[in-house]
Amino acid sequence: MATDISKLRNIGIIAHIDAGKTTVTERMLYLSGAKHRVGRVDHGTTDTDDDPEEQERGITIFSACVKYRWKDFDINLLDTPGHVDFTAEVERCLRVLDGAVTVFSAREGVEAQSETVWRQADRYEVPRIVFINKMDREGANFESVLNDIGPRLGGNPVAIELPVGQGPPHVSDPFRGVIDLIDMKMLEFDPETEGKQVNETEVPDELRDDAMLWREQMLDAVYDLSEDAAALALEDKEVPREMIVSALRAGVLDRKIQVVLCGSALHGIGVQPLMTAVGNFLPSPLDRPPVEGVDPKDREKTLVRRPDPKEPFCGLVFKILPAKTGDNYWIRVYSGQLKQNSRVQCPNRDKKENIAQIWQIHATKKDRDGQVETVGAGDIACVIGPRFAITGDTVCDTQNAIELPSIKFAETVISMAIESESTGDKKKLEETLDMLRRQDPTFRAVENEETGQTLISGMGELHLEVIQHRLTRDFGLNVKFYKPRVNYRETIGGSADVVGVCNRQLGGQQMFARLSVKVSALEESSAPVQVFDRLPPETPLSNTVRQAAMDEIRERAAGGGLLAGFPLSGVRIEVYAAEAAEEGSDEVAFRIAAGDAFDRGLEAAGPVLLEPVMRVELTTPEEYMGELVGDLQQRRAIIAATESRGQMTVITAHAPLKELFGYSGSVRSLSQGRAGSSMEPLNYQPAPQADADSFTM
Ligand SMILES: Nc1nc2c(ncn2[C@@H]2O[C@H](COP(=O)(O)OP(=O)(O)OP(=O)(O)O)[C@@H](O)[C@H]2O)c(=O)[nH]1
């Protein structure tokens, strides 16, 4: 177990699909001494695991995070899927990792999806290093990828390696190793040992001038980052190696630069220097800012926790995996120590949780996975025992509670009603949905007691398809699925000034209240509803009556819009005048007037139905462009960008989700399987009038 936090690295590998994330990961685990497990990670074939220990314990190794040692560093490598349809998975990893290796393909370079993950990493302020993979591929071009990182991603790459040759064996100057620009050594990786054996030699004469030029470029970056190094350079003195490394490290940690390395993970070239670079240039938990949260008892109060074992314990649940022996809770510990057989607080659920067992999952056989008694600040571990927390929840010391910001996941955009075919299955379905919901924070399931159906919601058609398969195939449930529909929202088109009135006999008494309300549309139609009490101080209302009127408006707004009760957004409601009578102007009267004002205001401001719009990315050979664009236009899509990348054209379009059901299948058939598509929620936009009318007819 790691005790020296300064040597601990919590990292993820982020990349476009196919850039080689899995291959790089596998190679790192292999080189650090792990058993080679190709194919398991991305194919999810853990159910065929032949490791009896894994089966017995029901823990799926390599699913969330593995620990390995490289030199004197302890690395926690988090698994991040590259597929944009599951960006939530990437979000949760970015939240708990300290640094990342971004992998690009030397052939395809910076792809659209690389931009998505790069920007996600920017948002979480994650320091990065870059690995340009697939240097052995035909058409590999190190310099062109390097030069794209600035303009396309806003990065500032600094090469610390230079490839020796590029491309496959049959080209005149194939890729065969790298030159380390810091130590000015040539590194070659023996294919006989799958690259395990590294031969270090002097830089050959014919490459020396070129390498010196590249080293100068690297040193220019060092001078910008370190005054001491710049001063030495001015005096024409050699900058010591340690100073170069520490200046580059500081630059990476401050997110001013990204050091760049290259290789071919598939052929075991260049991976050891990458592993060393993870230790040298990526942050330890001590290098990251302390975490901030709020005091659950006084949410105005900000609390801070440092990665110090002496601080009170706090951690974040970032992944939950079901297991026969009790769900596996993956926790990043931010401060203090988490102890086995202890109880911790989960402020998000207002519950106490048991910590029955703590496991560390090692990648190497010699370190055997093991149960540990404690896990310290900065580290990541798998815990068995909790029952209430869901992904994104905080767990903390019961006496020193703190609630960390939860992981933000996008709202669901698609729903489907489901129903168990037999009453016997009903309970099992409920339990399974509950388990899936805890595992997957972007999945919702709400039971409708009137119809007995459950409405499940997710991030897209593919997401619900995956859930559907899991329910029927993995859990053997007999479930009926209805047609999916998009999740609409409601807003208003304009503004209105209205008066809500209550003037009626109720229980033999005359009730009276009038409330003047201004309703207006917010600029952002998806912004939460704002309700303001702007009644002047001289208003003749008691605090309770006034509060009742405001509560009524807030409750009505939370109940949804006028068209069909879909969630309401983008609306501001200001209550600015009230009139009461001598008698009969109590809470009930003002609640009635407030409800009336709400309805009139929304009606007068013009209710608008909003539909989810997706950002679609389509990659196709030129010849299918016409047909695919025609198909997109029929789906009410707006083409936002068209770009040619090598032999492929990449189209970015914005289209309503309602028109995209079955889209990936249609792309495949229109292009004979040659084009591919991916989509992610973009925003909400007004739906066609006919759709809105269908709810009011
Ligand atoms: N020639 C060559 N092929 C590579 C290299 N690295 C990976 N590949 C191949 O590229 C393909 C994609 O590699 P993966 O490691 O699965 O890529 P990934 O980024 O993990 O892809 P996803 O899991 O789909 O996100 C596979 O066929 C690999 O064998 C490399 O260095 N050289």
The ligand as an ORCA input file, in Angstrom:
! r2SCAN-3c Opt
* xyz 0 1
  N      -0.408     -0.186    -35.801
  C      -0.802      0.097    -34.568
  N      -2.025     -0.212    -34.177
  C      -2.387      0.077    -32.923
  C      -1.509      0.710    -32.016
  N      -2.158      0.891    -30.844
  C      -3.386      0.385    -31.027
  N      -3.540     -0.106    -32.266
  C      -4.726     -0.733    -32.851
  O      -5.759      0.236    -32.946
  C      -7.015     -0.361    -32.680
  C      -7.690      0.361    -31.538
  O      -6.922      0.198    -30.365
  P      -7.579      0.253    -28.913
  O      -6.473      0.135    -27.937
  O      -8.706     -0.703    -28.806
  O      -8.149      1.719    -28.942
  P      -9.039      2.427    -27.832
  O      -8.670      3.843    -27.928
  O      -8.907      1.738    -26.548
  O     -10.459      2.191    -28.413
  P     -11.818      2.128    -27.547
  O     -11.622      1.063    -26.511
  O     -12.810      1.758    -28.591
  O     -11.994      3.473    -26.966
  C      -6.741     -1.820    -32.377
  O      -6.940     -2.551    -33.538
  C      -5.270     -1.825    -31.979
  O      -4.639     -3.042    -32.239
  C      -0.200      1.008    -32.466
  O       0.634      1.546    -31.744
  N       0.084      0.694    -33.750
*
